[in-house]
Amino acid sequence: MFNRGNTRVDVSSEPGTSGRYPERMIDQLPANYPCAKLKLDQFFLQWLSEHQDLVSTLVEDIQAGRPIHAPTAPVGPSPLSPSTAHMIFASTPPISPSKTRSPGTPLSPARRSTTTLGGSQKRGPLVSIPQFYFPTQSSNAGQGSDPATRDFLQRAEAAYKTDGGAAGLGQKAFVKMMQEVCELPSMVAYSLFKRLTGCEAGEEEGAAVPRDTFIKFWTGRGLVTAPPPKRAFDSLRPDGQDYLTFADFWPMMECVLRYHPGLEFLAETQEFQRKYAETVIHRIFYSLNKCGSGRLTFREFRSGELMDALYALDRENDINKILKFFSYEHFYVIYCKFWELDQDHDFQLDKTDLAHYSNCALSYVIVDRIFEEAPRKFKAGTPPGKMCYEDFVWFILSEEDKTTDTALTYWFRCVDLDGDGVIRPREMLYFYEEQLRRLEGWNQEPVQFEDLLCQLHDMLSPAKEGAFTLRDLKRTKPQSGLFFSSLFSLHKFVGFENRDPFAQRAEAAEFTGLSDWDKFAKIEYFRLASEDDQQDTAGGAMDTDEQI
């Protein structure tokens, strides 16, 4: 027998010991085997959590003087049985902070005292636990429900008393309360103010959010104890819809354009304001909605870096320092690249236009696959054989940074000709044949396909020889980006073959911490800005000559 407080528990024995450990071994177990003692404690607590009803019944029988009858059959699986071993040794964290503890999970050390049978705090039946979650509570019913709700209501009430008027909180006071009390980014708070007041842009002056309107919205959606990502998601999400669409981000982007100091210079150019907002939203969906469905779920919303970027808008006045999604320089590069290709400026590209991208860096066969809509369907309403601006954003982000999961999926679908989820040598050869001809035209020493295949196989080590899956490519990032560049992106392939280790080291030092896309955007923006300066200088010189 092994003592556990006031309870004596049998421990499993070895053959030949008559079902018991020698007393000497029991005394030495905690001192000489601390890990074994901790594991036994865990097993004991596991057993208690699974059979608390049985233990409670036995204790009540003992206290009442009734005879004790041992169970005639096993009451449940042992701690080491296959059905429960995964609960004991699992290290996966909970899916959501709001999830409650599983009945099979061992209790934390801080709660063990409440399960001691001989202690003064005997655990009662589960049915006696009072309700603590009120998903449909009203503002009045929530005041006495739980400490978190009471604290939230008190803080909101204090904000309304301090900064609110007879009609409620004005815009600045409301945004301040949402930042301090609800931990929301200011741009989401601005858009929520417009939503609750129903006012349009420029009509915020004099508008106010009544207390009851805000409390009803916040408690009605169960946001009092929700984490900040859930609060932001529900503040943007329309009623009766459990996902976000492109249009749902538009009110927030209007607030970013209107209130962020780094975008004041765009105030007089409405057209570029709209294109900037569209580009930001396209980048959000590109990074978070990897399946390309156009419906951003909460799981996708919280798993990305959007919340960090929204909080950064409150801290940083320079919009270009927020590289994720909101950088104006990144928008400038994307828009100018599109404008350079769109010769007739109808905001639609055909195959010939896209083939000129980056000085004809892409092969014609990959351009054909893109316009076959193999990687993703073009935006609805686009004329056949045309690519709109949204489709171009997905293309350029995938081409210039092949280390992201979205980019790898994009190009994998292009190269997987038969759509069976595996890229085989015959499909690779289909794309590489044009690459070989172009290398010869550049007077470059061609890399034979057999040699390339061996190099890629050694670099990526696919699970099955001669069969590259999307899982293999995602597992070997960032090297997997070269897999696609070698097949259809001539400039990137030649640059890799002729790379200079010293130049690579210097580039790595200059662009430390930046992604491939960030590096590309920084270089391209500098080039575009230099060209604009040269044009301005040349134009000024011509004006001077004309005056002379």
Secondary structure by P-SEA (a helix, b strand, c coil): ccccccbbbbccccccccccccaaaaaacccccaaaaaaaaaaaaaaaaacaaaaaaaaaaaaaccccccccccccccccccccccccccccccccccccccccccccccccccccccccccccccccccccccccccccccccccaaaaaaaaaaaaaaaaccccccccaaaaaaaaaacccccaaaaaaaaaaaacccccccccccccaaaaaaaaaaaccccccaaaaaaaaaccccccccccccaaaaaaaaaccccccccccccaaaaaaaaaaaaaaaaaaccccccccccaaaaaacaaaaaaaaaacccccccccccccaaaaaaaaaaaaaacccccccccaaaaaacccccccaaaaaaaaaccccccccccccccccaaaaaaaaaaaaccccaaaaaaaaaaacccccccccaaaaaaaaaaaaaaaaaaccccccaaaaaaaaaaaccccccccccaaaaaaccccccccccccccaaaaaaaaaccaaaaaaaaaaaccccaaaaaaaaaaaaaaaaaaaaaaaaaaaaaaaac
